[in-house]
């Protein structure tokens, strides 16, 4: 085992994360942390979460079952473009008079919610994500219906007449 590296070297740590994700079937952040520790990086779960979000890592389904972290080969898109890319993870977008509920494939809610928050939509105040469900609160003066329509459009889930 190599000595602990300077964890302040974000670029080196993120390069190691990319390498580990591309060479191992990493199912959890805990597992990723253990693999990084073998390479000399001692990282917290919070740091891993931030790094994974910045790298555009997401949980992807494996044909044999289960999910693992994956990276796109292109740099991760930002803002609203990222939401369209995540559209395949969205099952439904529904609203009531107070908030929007987005249902996703299992394990997909956290990266989808993060993408909504990072897009900084004028219609959205913020999100709360579980495993497969996201609550999206509309911003002051915006209706849940307006927010729902915006999200459907951005996810490529527009309703057909």
N, C-alpha and C positions, 0 to 999 in steps of 0.2 A: 504494500500500500504506500502510495506516495505521500509526502508531507502535505499538511493542509495549506492550500494556496490562499493568497490574498483574496478574500471574497468581495473586496471592493472593486476588483477587476471585472466589471459587468460584461464586457465584450468577451473575455476568455470564458466566463461562466456560461454565457449564452451560447457560445460556440460549442462548449461541452454538452449543453442540453441538446442542441441540434444533433450532435454526433450520437449521443446516447439514444435519442428517440429514433434516429434513422437505423441504428444497429441493434436495437433491442425492442421487443414487444412490451412496452411500458404501460401497465394498466392503471397505476395509481401514482399520485404525487409522492407518497411514501416510498414506493419502489424507485421512482426517479431520484429521490433524495439519497437513497442507499447506493444507487449506481454512481451518482455524482461523488459521494463520499469516497468511493473506491478510487476515483480520479483526483482526490485531494480537495474537493469542494465541500465545505460544511455549510449547508444552506437551510434556512427556515422555510416552513410551509408558505408563509406570506411572500417571501422572496421568490419561491418557485412559482406561486400563482401569478405574481407580477411578470416574471420572465416569460411564462407560458403565454400570457395574454399579449405581451409585446412581440413575441415571436409568431403570433397567429396560430399557435398550437390548438388543436381541438381533438376531442374524443371522436374516434371513428369506429364504426362497427367492423368486426372481422367476419369473414364468411363462415368460419367455424364456430362463431359465437363469441360473445364478450366484446369489450371495447378496449382500445389502446389509444395513446396519444399519437397524433400524426401531424406532419408539417407539409404545407404546400411548397412546391419548389420555387414559386415566384414569391417576391416579398408580399407580406400580408396587406391586403387592401385596407383602406381606412374609411371611416365614416359610413355614409349611406351605401357605398359600393359593397362593403363587407356584408351588409344585411341581405342583399340580393344573393350573394354567394351562400349564405346560411339558410336560404329559403327551403332547401331540401330537408332540413331538420324540423321544420315547422309543420305541425299537424293541423292546428286550428288557431284562429285569432278571433276572439269573441269579446264583446263589451257589454257593460250595463251602464247605468247613469254615473257610476263612480270610477270604474277602472277597466282596464283591458286585461284579459287573461289569455296568455299565449301558451298553448300546449305543444310540447316538443317530443321528439323521440327520447327514450330513456337516456339520461346522462348528458343531454344536450342543452338543458336550460341554462347552466352557468355561462358557457361561452356565448350563447345567443343574448342573454341579458347583458353581458359585458359589452357586446357589440352595439346593442341599443344604447347603452350609457355612453360609450365612446363616440357614437355618431352625433351626440349632442343635439338631438332633435328638438326644435322649438316647442313641439307639442308634448314632449315627455319631461316629467319632473324627475323620474327615476324608476328603478326596477328592484324587485325582490325575486330571487330564483330559488327553486327547490331542485329536484332531480329532473323532472319533466314538465314543470309548470312555472310560469313567470307571471307575476303581477306587475303591470306597468301603470303607474299613476300619471294622469294627464297633468300638464303644467297649469298654473293658475290662469283662468280665462279660456282654457281649451277644453273641449268636451271629450269624453271618452270615445264617442263615435268618431270624431275627427281624428283622434289618435289611432283608433283601430283601422280606419281607412288608410291612413298614412303608412302604418306598419304593414298592412296587407299589400299595398302597392310596392313598398320597399322589399318585401320578402317574395314578390312575384306571385302573390296569392289573391289577386283581384277577383272579386266576385263576377261571375258571368251572368248577364241578364236572362 
